[in-house]
Amino acid sequence: MERKTVSIRIDPKLWKDARKYAIDNDLTIGKLLEKILRKEIKSK
């Protein structure tokens, strides 16, 4: 699957929490964000 490099602005505390969550769940931050985005889009 092709990947797109993007830049976002995000609350530093949220970013820190997301990175910790990803590490704790054996995910990369990119995979975590894809998972969240897919779930959000699918629920619409």
Stockholm file with secondary structure:
# STOCKHOLM 1.0

chainA/1-44         MERKTVSIRIDPKLWKDARKYAIDNDLTIGKLLEKILRKEIKSK
#=GR chainA/1-44 SS CCCCCCCCCCCHHHHHHHHHHHHHTTCCHHHHHHHHHHHHHHTC
#=GC SS_cons        CCCCCCCCCCCHHHHHHHHHHHHHTTCCHHHHHHHHHHHHHHTC
//
